[in-house]
């Protein structure tokens, strides 16, 4: 005769199997969905400012440095936003400034003629992998030849 403990174990194992099947069903219904949409990116004005680094001597600094290799792909996140389910997904941002500071270590970005801005996003699924979706559209633009001058007080 089965004890209460073995019956509880059987019920738990069956419940776990049903939950695994339902989770796999949730995954398979959204795994192959194409989430790409057309993206229109327009840039009005590009400014580069030279900001002094007062954190300490460059020889003893603990900061990491990015080296720009012409054959490699360098990517930087300039802005992010969390959009919850049910919110409007249309992003219309006029006079938008970057959310994160973007430092040019050296002068590698000044007068760079191939800067490409794209929009990509993650869709958090109920179950499964976290896909990185890139929008259908981008804009390429050159950076200015000189830094913007700031007023000194």
N, C-alpha and C positions, 0 to 999 in steps of 0.2 A: 504494500500500500504506500502511496506517496505521502510524504510529510508536507506540512504547510510551507516549509522552506523550499522544497523542490518544486511545488506548484507556483510559488512566487517567482522562482528562478525561470520557470517555463513561460509565465506571463510576461516577465521583463524581457526575455529573449525574443518573444513574438512581437511585443510592442516595439522593441528596437529594430527588428527587421522591417516592420511596417513603416516606421519613421524613415529608415534608410531608403526604402523604395519611394516614398513620397518626396524625399529630398532629391533623389535622382530624377524623378519626374519634373520637379521644379527646375533643375539644372538643364535637362534636355529640351525643355520648351523655350528657353531663352539663350541657349549656347550658340546657336547659329544665326541669330538675328543680326542683320546689318544695321548698325547704329550710326553710320556716317551720314552727315547732312551737309548741304552746301554752306560754305562760310565766306562772308565778305569782310575783308579786313582793309581798312583805309587808315593811312597815317597822315596827319596834317603837318606836324613839325617834329623834327628830330633835333634834340639838344644833347650835347656832351659837355659836362662840366668837369673841370679839374679840381679835385678836392684834396687838400693836403692831408697826409697821414701823420697824426700826432701820437700814435700808439707807442712809439719808441724807435730806436735805431733799426734800420732795415737789416743790419747784420745779425741782430739778436732777436728778431721778431719771430713769434711762433705761428704767424699766419701762413696758411697754405697758399701757394701760387699756382695759377693755371698757365700752362704754356700752350700757346696756340700753334698747332701744327697744321699746315695747309692741307694735308691729306686726311686729317681726322675730322670727325663731326663733334662740334662743341655745342652743348645745349644748356640753356639757362631758363629757369622759371621766373617770369617777371610779374605775374599776377595770378591769383587763384581765387575761387569762390565756390562755396558749397551750395548746391541747389537741391532742396528737398523735394520729395515726391509731391506733386500738386502745384508747385510754384511755377511761375512763367520761366521758360527756358530761353527767351529772347534776351540777348545781352546788347543793349544800346548804350555805349559809354562814350559820351562826348567829354572832352577835356580830361581824359583819363591819364593819370600818372601811374608809373609802375609802383606796385605794392612793395616790392623788395628792392633794396639797394643793389645796384649792378656796377661793380667797380672794374675799371680797366686797369689791370696791373701792368704798368708800362704804357706803351702807346700803340698796342696792337689793334685796337678797334678804331682809332682815329684814321680817317680816310679809307676805311675798309669799304669796298664797293659791293660786297655780297653779304648783306645781313638779311636773313629771311625770317619773317614772323609767321607763325602758324598757331592754330588753336587746336588743342587736344584735350580730352577729358577721359575720366574713368567713370564707368557705370558700375555701381555696387550692386551685385546680384543677390538674390535670396540664397543661392547656393552656387558654388562653382568658382571659376577663376575670375580675377579682377582684370577686365580688358582695358587697354589703353587705346582709345579711339581717336584717330586724327581726322579733322574736318577736311572736306573737299574744297580746298582753296588756301592760298597763302599770298603774301606780298613780300617782294624783295626790294630792298632800298639801300642806298649808300649812306654811310655815316659821314658827318661833316669833316672837312679837312682840318678844322681848328676847334679848340675848346671854346665854350662860351666863357666870357670873362665875368667874374663876380665882383660886386662892389666891395671894397675893403673899407672898414670903418675905423 
